[in-house]
Amino acid sequence: MSIALERAPISLLLEKRGLDRNLDPWRDRLERVTASEVEKALSTPAGTYHIEKLLALISPAAQGFLESMAQTARDLTLQRFGRNMRLFAPLYLSSYCVNRCVYCGFNAGCSCGRVRLSVEEALEEARVVSEHGIQDLLLVSGEDKNHVSVAYLERLAQRLRHRFSFVAMEIYQLEKEAYARLFQAGVEGVTLYQETYDRDIYEKMHPSGPKADYERRLRGADDIAQAGMREVGLGVLLGLADWRTETLALAEHAHHLMKRYWQSHLSISFPRLKPAPGVSASQFPFLLEDKELVQMILALRLCFADVGFVLSTREPAFLRDHLVKLGITRMSAGSKTNPGGYQHPDEDSGQFHVDDQRLPQEVAAMLREKGLEPVWKDWDKAFL
């Protein structure tokens, strides 16, 4: 049987739960949640997961309990993660892509200028990042296998592993064997967004390209964990579908992975859809308000005590400043979302618009003002 036709356990679980299409029954249940059900959910031990608990905490009825949820989430995050906030920066390798994702500024149909970095050029970009003190690097690329091949990534990781304490990837999907090969080269974390768990919306948002295969995409996180990666990152692109039903599916996916791959640390990102070259946010009907993003983060923290929560510079500075104490454990700083952007900051051809333009040192100063400790270096290999 071909890989594309295989059904991953999480695929079967979402289908059984009715969380992958025809989601009106879940929306009806969310609307019927009462204040007493929210109070019952809040009385359960903080950091424990059950889908009915999460259902109550993301419901419209829970919006009146955000202050109480925030205090519990703050206490739980402090207990499990201390006052530390990991800082990282993305390094974009290529803006070429063969996929036609409707929401992405790098999609194959975009007429924007394309840039590819050689390994040496990527190393120069990394040098600029490291000069700001950041030792946690995220490699990002469109689906450009002809240039950003596994061999290219292997060569780059082997050079970067001696300069950075943690190297991760957010690129096109690979197979398990390729992930294992890159782990040996020095890559220790991989983030792979499902984008949306709603099959019908997924099909509309991904009209062509390898990424159009929903089943293959869904089994990617299992492949990443089985390859031995230290960190596995999940997320949906908030704005493609109803955030509440997406949160339920995302939580089921996270719970599935935690039960099977306890050796890998799990993280969840919260990217909201942003304008990009050729992409207007107004064409998407499910955009989140700030209050809804806060509710999602709080609800998931109250269900998952030890999962890392990641917030990018997509969000404006004032909102990031308020979210750092509400469950977030890792955030980007000084980000450039175009290849070569650190050396040529005036060129504007990024994958999406960056709202928080502050330098890493400015973000670090904000964290210290709030009683948090910016962590530039995730860990030291000398401890192994």
N, C-alpha and C positions, 0 to 999 in steps of 0.2 A: 504493500500500500504506500502511495506517495505521501510525503510529509504534509502536503496541502490538504489531504483527506483525513489525516489522523485527527481524532477527537481527544483533546487533552481533558484530564479530570475536571479542571476548572470550567471548561466549556460545557461539560455535562451538568455540572453543579448549577451554573447560571441558568441553563435551560430548564432544569428541574425547578428552580426557584422562580422562574418566570421573570428574570432580570435582564434578559438579552433582547426582548422585543415585546410589543403589545403590553406596555407598562401601565395602562390605565388602572388595573386593579390595585397596584401599589400606590398610585397617586390618590385613589379613593381612600385607601387605608391611612395615608399620611394626613389627609384632610379631616379624618374622623378622630384623630388622636386628641385626647382631652388633657386638661391641665393635671388631673390626678395621675394620669399615665406618665406624664413627664416627671412628676414628683416621685413616682415609683421607680422610674429609670435612674433618677439622681440618687436614690437611696441605695442602689446596688454598689458594690465595691468599685471605686474609681480605677479605671484601667482595664476592666474586664469586658469582654465582648460577647454580645448576643445580638442577633439581627433585630429582635424586637426592641431591645434597649436603644440601639442606634436609630431605629425607626422613630421612636418617641423623641429623641434628642434633635433630630433634623426636621421635625414636623413644624408647621406654622405655629402650633400651640407652644412650642419650646422657645419662641422668640421673646416671651415674657420672662424667661429664666436665664437670659444670657449673662447677667451679672453673677449669679450663683455658679453657673457653668464655668465662667472665666476664672473665678477664684479657685475652684477645685482643679481646673486644668493647670493653672499657674503653680499650685502647690504640688501637683503630681509631677509636672515637668521638672521642677526644682529638686524633688526627691529622687528622680530617676536619672537626670542629666546634670544636676548641679547648676551652677551659674554660667556654664560654658556655652559659647555660641561659635560653631565652626564657620569659618569664612572660606569661600572658594571663588574661583573665577572660571568662566568658560573660555575655551580656546577653539575658535571656529577654523576648520581645516579646508572646507570647500563649500561653496554655495551652489554647485552643480547638483542636480537631482533628476532622476528619471520618473519620480512619482508626480502625480497631479493632484496633490492634496489641496482642496479648495481654500483652506484657511492659511496656507503657508506662503510666505514671501519667496521661498526658494523653489516653488513648484515648477515642473518642467514647462509649463505654458507661460511662465512669467518672462517678460522682456527685459528684466533688470540685468545689469552687468554681472557677469559671473567671475568668480575668483577661485583659484586653487593655490594652495601653499605646498611647496616642496617640503621635504622633511627638514631641510636646513632653515627654510623660512619659518616653519612652525616652531623650531627651536629658538629662533630669534624672538618670536612673539612670546614664547614661554619665558624667555629671559626678562622681558619687560614686565610680565606679570610677577615674576619672582622678586623684582626690584621693589615692588610695592609690599613685599613681605609675605605674600600668599604662597603657601606650600601645598595647597589642595587644588588640583587642576582637573577640569572636566573637558575632555575632548569632544567636539561637536562637529557633525558633518551631515550634509545631505546624502542621499543614496547615489554615490559616485564611485562605484566599485572599480571602474577603470583606472582611477587615480588613487583614491583612498581605499586601497586594497588591504587585505589582512596582512600581507607582507609589509606594506607601507606602515600600517599601525604598529606592527611588531617592531620594526626598526625605530620608530618614533618612541614607543614605550620603553624600549631598552635604553635609550638615551635619557629619557625624562625621569626614569625611576631613581636615578642618582641625584637629581636636582630637586625633586618634590617628594613629600612624605606620603602623598596619596594621589594616584592618577586614576581617574574614572572616565567612562565614555557615555555619550548620548548620541548614538549614530544609528545608521540603518541596521536592521535585524540580521544577525548572523546565525549560524548553526552551532550546536553545542561544542563540536570539536574546535571550531574557530575561537569560541570564547575561552576554551581551555588553553589553547595556544597563546592567546593574548594575556591570559592570567599568568602564564609562565614568563611572559615578556615583561610583566610589570603592571598591567592593568588590574585593579583590584575591586572596581565597582562598575556596574552598568545600570543605567536607567533606560527603560523602554516603556514609553507611554502607550496605553491602549487607545488613547485619544477619546474614544467613546465606547461604552459597552453595548449600546443600542445597535443591533445589527443593521437595521434599516437606515439609520442615520449614518452609520459607518460606511455603508455602501455608497451613499450620496456624497459623502465627504472625500471618498477615495475612489474616484471613477476609473483610474488606471494606474498601472505600476505594480511592482511586487508587494507594496504595502496594502494593496486592495484586498489581500487574502486575510480575512478576519480570523479564521481558525488558526492559521500559522502565527499571526500576531499574538494571539491569546496564549499560545503555548511558549512564547519566548521567555517569559520570566522563569519558567521551570528549567529551560535549557541553561539560562544564566546561572541559576543556583546549582544545577547539577555539574556545571563546569568548575565549580569551586570558588566563585567570586565571593569576596568578603562582604560586599554590599549589593543588594538588589533594589532598584528604585522603580516605583510604580507611579502612576498618575493618569488623570484624564485632562483633556484640554477643556477647561471650564468655559462654557458658552456654546458648545456644540449641541448639548442635550440638557434635559432637566437635571439640575445639579443634585437634587435630592435622590432621585433614582440612581443616578451615577454614583453617588456616595455609597449607597447600599451595595451595588455591584463591586465597587472598588474595595469595600470592606470585606466582602466575601472572598475576593481574590487575595487580599492580604492575609486573611485568616487561613486560607488554603495553603499559602506559602509558608507561613509560620509553623504550621503543624508538620510540614514535611521537610523543611530545610532549616532547622534550628541553628545550623552552623553559620548561616549567612544572616547578616544584619539587614533589616528591611527599612526602607525609607519611602515616604509618600511626598510627592511634590504637588503644589497647588497653582499651576499656571492658568491664568485667565487669558482668554483670547484677546489679542491686541491687534491694532491696525498694523499692516505690513505693506510693502510695495505691491500694488495691484489688489489688495485685500482691504475691504472696508468692514469695520466691526458692525455697521448698521445692518448688514445682510444676515446676521445671526440672531434669532429670536430668543435665545436662552441666556443672554449675558447676565452675570451675577452682580448684584449690588454689594457694596462693602460689607454690610451687615450680614448678608447671606454667606459670604466668604468666611467671616468670623465664626458664624454658627457652624459651618462645616468643619473648620479646624478644631473648634472646641469639642464638638460631638465626637470626632474621631479620636482626639486625645483622651477623652473620658472612656473610650473603648479599647485603646491600644496604648498601654503605658510605656512601652519600650521601643516603639517605632519612631525613627527619626522623621522630622517634618521639615521640608525644604521650601524656602521662599526666595523667589528670584527678583531681579531688578525690574521685572515687568511692572511691579507694583510701585506706586509713588512713595516717596520718602516718608511722608506723614503717616501713611498706613503701615508701612514696615516698622516704623518706630513704635507703633502701638501694638503690633502683633508679636514683637520679640519676646514678650513675657507671657504669651498665651498659648504656648505649645511649640513654637518654632525652635528648632535646634541647629539648623544650618542655613546660611543665607549667602547669596552671591554678593560681590561688591566690586565696583569699578568695571562692570561688564561691558564688553564690546561684542555685538552679535553679527559681525561680518569678518570674514577671513582677512587678516592683516590689520584689523581695527586698532590694535594696541600701538602699533608703530605708526599708523596713519589715521589718527582719531578724527580727522575732518571729513573722511570719506563716509558717506551715509548709504550703505546698501545692506543693512542688517536684515536678519530673518524676521525680526519684529521690533517694535519701538520700545526702547528702554526708558522707563519713567524716572527711576532713581539714578541720577547722574553723579552721585557723590563718589569721591575717591575712597579706596579702602580705608585709609587712615581716618577719614571723616566718619565712616560707618563705625569703625572701631571706637572712636571717641564717643559717639552716640551710645554705643553699648555700655561703655564704662560709666557714663552718666546715669544709666538706668540700673547700675549695680551688676552688670553682666561682664563676663570676661571673654573678649574676643580670642578665639583659638586659631592661630595661623597655621599650626602644624598638628595634623590629626594624631599622629603617633610616630614613634621613632623605631626604625627597623633594628636598632641595637637591642631592643627589648626582646627580640625573637631568639 
